[in-house]
Amino acid sequence: MPAMPAPVLNPRRKTRKIKVGTVDVGGDAPISVQSMCTTKTHDVNTTLQQIAELTAAGCDIVRVACPTQDDADALPAIARKSQIPVIADIHFQPKYVFAAIEAGCAAVRVNPGNIKKFDDQVKEIAQAAKDHGTSIRIGVNAGSLDPRLLAKYGKATPEALVESAVWEASLFEEHGFHDFKISVKHNDPVVMVRAYEMLSERGDWPLHLGVTEAGPAFQGTIKSATAFGALLSQGIGDTIRVSLSAPPVEEVKVGIQILQALNLRPRKLEIVSCPSCGRAQVDVYELAEKVTAGLEGMEVPLRVAVMGCVVNGPGEAREADLGVASGNGKGQIFVKGEVVKTVPEKDIVETLIEEAMKIAETMEPVEGAAPMVIPS
C-alpha cells in the first residue's frame, strides 16, 4: 500500500508559476527555501564556496549582493558555476539590474523604494528580463519604503507595503511582463503577516515570505517561525527566506524545519524528546543531543523518540519508528512499536544509532508526495 500523504492545514493559495533558473516558484511547485551569501560577491571563490555549503544544507535558491561594479563584474562567473539558481540583489543603482540580467543570473531582486527613478525604467527592465528569461522579485521592505508612501501613511504599515507592491506589479504587467514574485517584508511579524494576507487578496502573484532583520539566531527563529506558520498554514507563501544574524546555513536549516513541521516538505529525521522534569531518571538533554548528532545527515523520514521516564516514554517510543523509554539505569528500545531489547543506560545512544541505520536501509524517500488537507 502506498503511504498516505502527510496532512496539511489548508491547501496552497493558487498563484501563477514562474521560473527562477531551474527552480519553479508558485503554482503547484514545492515551497522553496532561500538564503543569502554573507561574502563579498566580488570574491568569487569565497562566494562559490559558501554557495556550495548552502546547497549541501538543502538551499534551493541563493541571493548575492551587488552594491559595486566589482560585484557586478563577478556575477557571470558565479551564475555560471553555482549549483543552484543565483539571484542578484540590487539597490540604489539601476545599472546593476541590467548587468545582472546580462550576467545570466536566474533572477534579480529589485527594491523600488531606493532605486533611482525606478518606475521610469520598468519598461526597459521588463524587456531585458524577458529577452534573457530572467525573473524578477519586487522586494518591498519596511526599512526602505518609498518616501511618498511614508508621508502618506506615517510609517511602514501593511497598507503602505501592499500599495507599493501592487503599484510596481501593475507597472510590470502594463509592459506585458508577468515573471515576477513579490515580497513585503517587515521586522514585526504581526505587520508582516497582515501585509501578506492583504497582498494575497489582490492578485495571483507568487509570494516570497520573509521577516526582515529578524534578529539573532534564537529571536529570529522564533519570529520567522511565528510569521511563516501563520501564513503557510493559510496556504500563503511560495518561497521563503529566514533572515538571521547567523551563518546562512542556519537560515536554511530553520527554513526546512519550518516547512517540515507543517508537512509542506517531506520530513526526514525527526527527534521527539521530552523536555525533562523531576520524573526523569536520565539526562534527557545529553541523550537527545548525542542521538541527534549521531544521526545527522540522515535522509530518510525516520521518527526517533528519546524519552526519559515511564509516564509518556513507552507510549511515545511505541508510536515512533524507533524509540527509547529510559529509567532505572537502562532503556527499553522500541522498533516499530515493539520492544526489541533492553540495554544499560551507557549503551542507549550506540544502540539507537545502530537500530536507526538498520531501519534506514529499508526505507525510501517520499519526495514529491502530495499533502493531504485536514478539514477545518
C-alpha positions as CSV (number, residue, x, y, z in Angstrom):
1,M,0.0,0.0,0.0
2,P,1.4,3.5,-0.8
3,A,2.0,5.8,2.1
4,M,-0.8,8.2,3.0
5,P,0.0,11.8,2.1
6,A,1.0,14.0,5.0
7,P,-1.8,16.2,6.3
8,V,-1.6,20.0,6.0
9,L,-3.9,22.6,7.5
10,N,-5.1,24.3,4.2
11,P,-4.5,23.9,0.5
12,R,-1.9,26.2,-1.1
13,R,-3.2,29.5,-2.5
14,K,-3.4,29.4,-6.3
15,T,-0.6,31.5,-7.8
16,R,1.0,31.8,-11.2
17,K,4.1,29.8,-11.7
18,I,7.4,31.4,-12.6
19,K,10.9,30.0,-13.1
20,V,13.9,31.1,-11.1
21,G,16.5,29.3,-13.2
22,T,15.8,25.6,-12.7
23,V,13.5,26.1,-9.8
24,D,9.8,26.6,-10.2
25,V,8.1,29.0,-7.8
26,G,4.4,29.3,-7.3
27,G,1.6,27.2,-8.8
28,D,1.9,23.6,-7.7
29,A,5.7,23.8,-7.2
30,P,7.1,22.9,-3.7
31,I,7.8,25.8,-1.4
32,S,11.5,26.6,-1.9
33,V,14.0,27.7,0.7
34,Q,16.3,30.6,0.0
35,S,19.2,32.2,1.7
36,M,21.7,35.0,1.0
37,C,25.5,34.9,0.9
38,T,27.4,36.9,3.5
39,T,30.5,37.1,1.4
40,K,31.7,39.9,-0.8
41,T,30.4,39.0,-4.2
42,H,33.5,40.1,-6.0
43,D,35.4,37.5,-4.0
44,V,34.2,34.8,-6.4
45,N,35.9,31.7,-4.9
46,T,34.7,32.5,-1.3
47,T,31.2,33.2,-2.6
48,L,31.1,30.0,-4.5
49,Q,32.3,28.1,-1.5
50,Q,29.5,29.5,0.6
51,I,27.0,28.7,-2.1
52,A,28.3,25.1,-2.1
53,E,27.8,24.9,1.7
54,L,24.3,26.3,1.3
55,T,23.5,23.8,-1.5
56,A,24.7,20.9,0.8
57,A,22.4,22.2,3.5
58,G,19.3,22.0,1.2
59,C,19.1,25.6,0.0
60,D,17.2,25.8,-3.3
61,I,17.9,29.4,-4.4
62,V,20.7,31.8,-3.3
63,R,20.9,35.6,-3.4
64,V,24.1,37.6,-3.6
65,A,24.6,41.3,-3.0
66,C,25.7,43.6,-5.8
67,P,26.5,47.1,-4.4
68,T,29.6,47.8,-6.6
69,Q,30.8,47.4,-10.1
70,D,33.3,44.8,-9.0
71,D,30.4,42.7,-7.7
72,A,28.6,43.1,-11.0
73,D,31.7,42.0,-12.8
74,A,31.8,38.8,-10.7
75,L,28.2,37.8,-11.4
76,P,28.8,35.9,-14.7
77,A,31.3,33.5,-13.1
78,I,29.1,33.0,-10.1
79,A,25.9,32.5,-12.0
80,R,27.7,30.0,-14.3
81,K,29.4,27.9,-11.6
82,S,26.7,27.9,-8.9
83,Q,24.9,24.6,-8.4
84,I,21.7,26.4,-7.6
85,P,20.0,29.5,-9.1
86,V,21.5,32.8,-8.2
87,I,19.5,36.0,-7.6
88,A,21.3,39.3,-7.7
89,D,20.2,41.7,-5.0
90,I,20.1,45.3,-6.4
91,H,19.6,48.6,-4.5
92,F,20.2,52.2,-5.5
93,Q,21.9,51.7,-8.9
94,P,19.6,50.7,-11.7
95,K,22.6,49.9,-14.0
96,Y,23.3,46.8,-11.9
97,V,19.9,45.5,-12.7
98,F,20.8,45.3,-16.3
99,A,24.3,44.0,-15.5
100,A,22.8,41.1,-13.5
101,I,20.4,40.2,-16.3
102,E,23.2,40.3,-18.9
103,A,25.4,38.2,-16.5
104,G,22.9,35.3,-16.7
105,C,21.5,35.5,-13.1
106,A,18.4,33.4,-12.7
107,A,16.6,36.4,-11.2
108,V,17.1,39.9,-9.9
109,R,15.7,41.3,-6.7
110,V,14.8,45.0,-7.2
111,N,13.9,47.4,-4.4
112,P,11.6,50.0,-5.9
113,G,11.9,52.1,-2.7
114,N,15.5,53.0,-3.2
115,I,16.4,52.5,-6.9
116,K,16.7,55.9,-8.6
117,K,13.8,56.7,-10.8
118,F,12.8,53.0,-10.8
119,D,9.3,53.5,-12.1
120,D,10.6,55.3,-15.2
121,Q,12.8,52.3,-16.1
122,V,10.4,49.4,-15.6
123,K,9.7,49.1,-19.3
124,E,13.5,48.7,-20.1
125,I,14.0,46.3,-17.2
126,A,11.0,44.2,-18.2
127,Q,12.2,44.0,-21.8
128,A,15.7,43.0,-20.8
129,A,14.4,40.4,-18.4
130,K,12.0,39.0,-21.0
131,D,14.8,38.8,-23.6
132,H,17.1,36.8,-21.2
133,G,14.4,34.6,-19.5
134,T,15.2,36.3,-16.2
135,S,12.5,36.5,-13.4
136,I,12.2,39.5,-11.0
137,R,11.4,39.8,-7.4
138,I,9.7,43.0,-6.4
139,G,11.2,43.4,-2.9
140,V,9.3,45.9,-0.8
141,N,10.9,46.4,2.5
142,A,9.7,48.4,5.6
143,G,13.2,49.8,6.1
144,S,13.4,51.3,2.6
145,L,9.9,52.2,1.7
146,D,9.2,54.9,-0.9
147,P,9.2,58.3,0.9
148,R,5.9,59.2,-0.7
149,L,4.2,56.3,1.0
150,L,5.9,57.0,4.3
151,A,4.5,60.5,4.1
152,K,1.1,59.2,3.2
153,Y,0.8,56.5,5.9
154,G,3.1,57.9,8.6
155,K,5.1,54.7,8.8
156,A,5.5,51.3,7.1
157,T,2.0,50.0,7.7
158,P,0.7,46.8,6.0
159,E,-1.3,49.1,3.7
160,A,1.8,51.1,2.7
161,L,3.7,47.9,1.9
162,V,0.9,46.5,-0.1
163,E,0.3,49.7,-2.0
164,S,3.9,49.9,-3.0
165,A,3.9,46.2,-4.2
166,V,0.7,46.4,-6.1
167,W,1.8,49.6,-7.9
168,E,5.1,48.2,-9.0
169,A,3.4,44.9,-10.1
170,S,1.0,46.9,-12.2
171,L,3.8,48.7,-14.0
172,F,5.5,45.4,-15.0
173,E,2.2,43.9,-16.1
174,E,1.4,47.1,-18.1
175,H,4.5,46.2,-20.2
176,G,3.5,42.6,-20.6
177,F,5.9,41.2,-18.0
178,H,4.5,38.6,-15.6
179,D,7.5,36.6,-14.5
180,F,7.9,38.1,-11.1
181,K,7.2,37.3,-7.4
182,I,6.6,39.8,-4.6
183,S,7.8,40.3,-1.0
184,V,6.5,42.8,1.5
185,K,8.9,42.4,4.4
186,H,8.7,43.9,7.9
187,N,10.6,43.2,11.1
188,D,7.4,42.9,13.1
189,P,5.7,39.5,12.4
190,V,2.2,40.9,13.1
191,V,2.6,43.7,10.5
192,M,4.3,41.3,8.1
193,V,1.6,38.7,8.3
194,R,-1.2,41.3,7.8
195,A,0.6,42.7,4.8
196,Y,0.9,39.3,3.1
197,E,-2.7,38.4,3.9
198,M,-3.8,41.7,2.2
199,L,-1.4,41.2,-0.7
200,S,-2.6,37.6,-1.3
201,E,-6.2,39.0,-1.8
202,R,-5.1,41.5,-4.5
203,G,-3.6,39.2,-7.2
204,D,-2.2,35.7,-8.0
205,W,1.4,36.7,-7.8
206,P,3.8,34.1,-6.2
207,L,4.9,35.4,-2.8
208,H,8.3,35.3,-1.2
209,L,8.0,35.3,2.6
210,G,10.4,36.9,5.0
211,V,10.6,38.7,8.3
212,T,13.3,41.3,7.6
213,E,16.0,41.9,10.1
214,A,14.5,39.2,12.3
215,G,17.5,39.3,14.7
216,P,20.0,36.9,16.3
217,A,19.5,33.1,15.8
218,F,17.1,32.4,18.7
219,Q,14.9,35.5,18.3
220,G,15.0,35.4,14.6
221,T,14.0,31.8,14.5
222,I,11.0,32.4,16.8
223,K,9.8,35.5,14.8
224,S,10.2,33.8,11.5
225,A,8.5,30.5,12.6
226,T,5.6,32.5,14.1
227,A,5.1,34.6,10.9
228,F,5.7,31.8,8.4
229,G,3.5,29.4,10.4
230,A,0.6,31.9,10.4
231,L,0.8,32.4,6.6
232,L,1.8,29.0,5.4
233,S,-1.0,27.4,7.5
234,Q,-3.4,29.5,5.4
235,G,-1.8,28.4,2.2
236,I,0.0,31.7,1.6
237,G,3.6,31.6,0.5
238,D,5.6,30.1,-2.4
239,T,9.2,30.6,-1.3
240,I,10.8,31.6,2.0
241,R,13.9,33.1,3.5
242,V,14.6,33.1,7.2
243,S,16.7,36.2,7.9
244,L,19.1,35.6,10.8
245,S,22.1,37.3,12.3
246,A,23.8,34.0,12.0
247,P,25.6,31.9,9.3
248,P,23.4,31.5,6.3
249,V,23.4,27.7,6.6
250,E,21.5,28.1,9.8
251,E,18.8,30.1,7.9
252,V,18.4,27.1,5.6
253,K,18.1,24.6,8.4
254,V,15.5,26.7,10.1
255,G,13.5,27.2,6.9
256,I,13.5,23.5,6.1
257,Q,12.4,22.6,9.7
258,I,9.5,25.1,9.5
259,L,8.3,23.5,6.2
260,Q,8.7,20.0,7.6
261,A,6.8,20.9,10.8
262,L,3.8,22.0,8.6
263,N,4.1,18.9,6.4
264,L,4.9,21.2,3.5
265,R,8.2,19.4,2.8
266,P,8.6,15.7,3.4
267,R,10.1,15.1,6.8
268,K,13.5,13.4,7.1
269,L,14.9,12.8,10.5
270,E,12.6,13.9,13.4
271,I,13.7,13.7,17.0
272,V,10.9,13.5,19.5
273,S,12.3,14.1,23.0
274,C,10.7,15.1,26.3
275,P,11.6,18.4,28.0
276,S,12.6,16.5,31.1
277,C,11.2,17.1,34.6
278,G,11.6,15.7,38.2
279,R,10.5,12.3,37.0
280,A,13.4,11.9,34.6
281,Q,15.9,9.3,35.6
282,V,18.4,10.0,32.8
283,D,20.0,13.2,31.4
284,V,17.5,13.6,28.5
285,Y,19.2,16.7,27.2
286,E,22.5,14.9,26.7
287,L,20.8,11.8,25.4
288,A,18.8,13.7,22.8
289,E,21.9,15.8,21.7
290,K,24.0,12.7,21.2
291,V,21.4,10.8,19.3
292,T,20.8,13.9,17.1
293,A,24.5,14.3,16.4
294,G,24.9,10.6,15.7
295,L,22.1,10.6,13.1
296,E,22.9,14.0,11.5
297,G,22.6,13.9,7.7
298,M,20.1,11.0,7.6
299,E,17.9,11.5,4.6
300,V,15.0,9.1,5.2
301,P,11.8,10.0,7.0
302,L,12.7,8.5,10.4
303,R,11.0,9.5,13.6
304,V,13.0,8.8,16.7
305,A,11.6,9.2,20.3
306,V,14.1,9.8,23.1
307,M,12.2,9.7,26.4
308,G,13.3,10.0,30.0
309,C,10.6,8.4,32.2
310,V,7.9,5.8,32.3
311,V,4.9,8.2,32.1
312,N,4.9,9.2,28.4
313,G,8.0,7.4,27.4
314,P,6.7,3.9,26.4
315,G,3.7,5.5,24.5
316,E,5.9,7.9,22.5
317,A,8.6,5.3,21.9
318,R,5.9,2.9,20.7
319,E,4.4,5.4,18.2
320,A,7.8,6.3,16.7
321,D,9.7,4.3,14.1
322,L,12.4,4.0,16.7
323,G,12.4,5.0,20.4
324,V,13.8,4.5,23.9
325,A,12.0,4.7,27.2
326,S,14.6,5.3,29.8
327,G,14.7,4.8,33.6
328,N,16.4,2.9,36.4
329,G,19.8,2.9,34.6
330,K,18.5,1.2,31.5
331,G,16.5,1.8,28.3
332,Q,13.8,-0.1,26.5
333,I,14.4,0.1,22.8
334,F,11.3,0.1,20.6
335,V,11.3,-0.6,16.8
336,K,8.0,-0.1,15.0
337,G,6.1,-0.3,18.3
338,E,7.7,-3.4,19.7
339,V,10.3,-3.7,22.4
340,V,13.4,-5.3,20.7
341,K,15.8,-5.1,23.6
342,T,16.7,-3.6,26.9
343,V,20.2,-2.1,27.3
344,P,22.2,-0.4,30.0
345,E,22.0,3.4,30.0
346,K,25.6,3.7,28.8
347,D,24.6,1.8,25.6
348,I,21.4,3.7,24.7
349,V,23.0,6.1,22.2
350,E,25.1,3.5,20.4
351,T,22.1,1.1,20.2
352,L,19.7,3.7,18.9
353,I,22.1,4.7,16.2
354,E,22.7,1.1,15.2
355,E,19.0,0.4,15.0
356,A,18.4,3.6,13.1
357,M,20.9,2.6,10.5
358,K,19.2,-0.8,10.1
359,I,15.7,0.8,9.7
360,A,17.1,3.4,7.2
361,E,18.3,0.7,4.9
362,T,14.7,-0.5,4.5
363,M,13.2,3.0,3.9
364,E,12.9,5.0,0.8
365,P,12.5,8.8,0.4
366,V,9.0,10.1,0.0
367,E,9.9,13.2,-2.1
368,G,7.1,14.6,-4.2
369,A,4.2,13.1,-2.1
370,A,1.2,15.4,-2.3
371,P,0.0,16.7,1.0
372,M,-3.4,15.9,2.4
373,V,-5.6,18.8,3.7
374,I,-7.1,18.4,7.2
375,P,-10.7,19.8,7.0
376,S,-11.2,22.8,9.2
